[in-house]
Amino acid sequence: MRTSNKEQQQGFVLVMVALTLVILIGFVALGVDSGALYSARTAAQEAADAAALAGAFTFINNPTATQPATATSFAKQIGASNKILGKALTTADINVAVDTTNKRVTVTINTTQSTFFAKAIGASTAAIGVTAIAEAADESDGGCCTRPWFIPNTVYATTDICTAKCDTTQLLVDPVTRMPTAYATANIGVQFLLKPQSPDAALSPSEFYLIDLPDADGKTSGGAGYEASIVSGAPTASACLQNYSVLTGNMVGPTKQGVQTLIGNPVQYTWSTQGYTRVSDGKIFDMAPNVILAPIWDVCGLSSFCPDAKMSGTNPTLQVVGFATLFLDDVQGQGVNARLVNVAGCGPNTNNDEDGSTTFALPLRLIRI
């Protein structure tokens, strides 16, 4: 009897150990695989965010492109360049929907990930699905990292600056609605002289289209920070409808050095209507180091400027009504040559925010749902 009971107990223990192992494996699967799948979902969301932003960005950096094909192509290209736990995404995993009217791009990523311990309980894979929405706009409140040049609203005007200063058919930004004009769109890609080096092309004596943006301490940067602002942008935000002082002086040397740092010597990227071509291998990109932001000056609002077309006073100021995205071509004897990429107006409901926390000179954002 004793021997029989002992054998029965041993069989019972084996069954309990087996059941316990199944439960333990289940908990391990829950802990390990849940953590891995959570990481995979986070990676998928980041890929979707990047893809949606890339698609929406085409409305800004290439506004004359054929849509929705361009936004879809860039979104899928960026999305497929990402990996999830070492597994590469494919374009088949990525679905892109483009709302051209609202300049909005929705990216959905659906993929499967292999499990680790969960295979033991029959769950060899798990489905992951994420969605991201990004949109571009025609207006902005302001932004940080703008370069220290101001763009006259009349930069492409075919008549003299005082004749064209309030003529919406020759301005980049409408002075009333503060929105980009059709004239701005028509001049995308057209080269212009951003900053003259020759005194005979100056706006007025000692004024070469330089703007003096404050540094982080609220002080003006002056000549010492001018070159650094060309390379890295102003250290604080510049806001819509705010007035800023002009920076006097030609700054020939700092201008040339700063611009050459951005464009490269030899030149790293060249302009094309499809994007920015890298000289080293001919590949096309949607961004380049020499793509910059600069504030647009409201010529119409400065009544004292005309009829002489000169800044008045010893410390003249100008008002920002928008921001221009520019591609720097080169710096030659006459000055800095650039091309217009896009224009963001200040819009009718600007917040005049200067702290940089909610300002975007590049009007692009993710929408969380």
C-alpha positions, 0 to 999 in steps of 0.5 A, a space after each residue: 500500500 505504501 509503495 502504491 501511494 508513493 507511485 500515485 503521488 509521483 504521478 500527481 507531481 509530474 502533472 502539476 509540474 507540467 501544468 505549472 510550466 505551461 502557466 510559467 511559460 504563459 507569464 513569460 510570454 506575456 512579459 517578454 513578448 508584450 514588452 517586445 511587441 510594445 517596442 515594435 508598436 512604438 517603432 512602427 508609430 515613429 515610422 508612420 510619423 516620419 512617413 506622414 511628415 515626409 509626405 506633408 512636407 512635399 506641399 512645402 518644399 515642392 509646392 508645384 509638384 504633382 499631387 497626390 503622387 509626390 506626397 505618396 511617393 515620399 511617404 512610402 520611401 521614408 516609411 520603408 527606410 525604417 525597421 521594426 525590431 530588425 525587420 524592414 518595412 516594405 511599401 506593401 505594409 504602408 498605406 498612404 491617403 492624401 488630402 490635397 485640399 487640406 494638404 494632409 497626409 495619413 499614413 497607416 502601417 500594418 505589419 506582423 511581428 514574430 513572437 518569442 515564448 508565445 510560440 509555445 502556446 500557439 501564438 507565433 505572430 502578432 499583428 501591429 497597426 498604427 496611424 499617423 496624420 501630418 499636415 502642412 499649412 499656408 500660415 505660421 506664427 513665427 519660428 526659431 533658427 531663421 537666418 539673419 536676412 530679411 526678404 522684402 515682400 516686393 523681392 520679385 516685383 517688376 516695378 520699383 519697390 514703392 510702386 509695388 509695396 501694396 500691390 498684391 499682384 507683385 507681393 509674396 504675402 498679402 498685407 491685408 490677409 497676411 496669406 501667400 499670394 498666387 504671385 509667390 507660387 508663380 515665382 517658386 524656383 526663380 533665383 534672386 539676389 538675397 543679400 548684395 555685397 556691392 554697395 550700389 545694390 544696398 537698400 540704402 547706405 550701410 543697409 544690406 538686407 540684414 536683420 538683427 535678431 535677439 539672442 537667448 538673453 534678449 540682446 542683439 547679436 551684432 556682427 559677432 553672431 552674424 556668421 553663426 546665425 547664417 550657419 545655425 540660425 538665430 538662437 531665439 524665435 522670431 515672431 509674426 507682426 513683431 518689429 526687428 532692427 536692421 543690422 547695419 554694415 556689409 559683412 562681406 567676409 562673414 557672409 561669404 564664410 557662412 554661406 560657403 559653410 552651408 552650401 559646401 566648397 565644393 557645392 554639396 547640393 544643387 537645385 532641381 525641380 524634383 528636389 535637391 541633387 547631391 553632387 557626390 552621387 546624383 541622388 535627390 533629397 527633399 532637404 539639404 543644409 543650404 535650405 533655410 528660413 528667412 523672415 519676410 518684411 512688410 514694405 507696405 506697412 513702413 510708410 516712412 520708407 517711400 517715396 525715397 526707398 530708404 530706411 529712416 532714423 538711426 535705428 530703423 525697424 521692420 515688421 515680419 509678415 511671413 517666412 520664406 523657405 529658400 535654397 541658397 545657390 552660391 555667393 558671388 561678387 554681387 552677393 548671395 543668390 537664392 531661390 524661393 522654395 515656398 512662402 508661409 504667411 503670418 495669417 489672420 490669427 497669429 499669436 505673436 509668440 516669441 518664446 519659441 514654444 509654439 511657433 513654427 516658421 515651417 508650418 508642418 505638424 503631426 495631428 494626434 488622434 
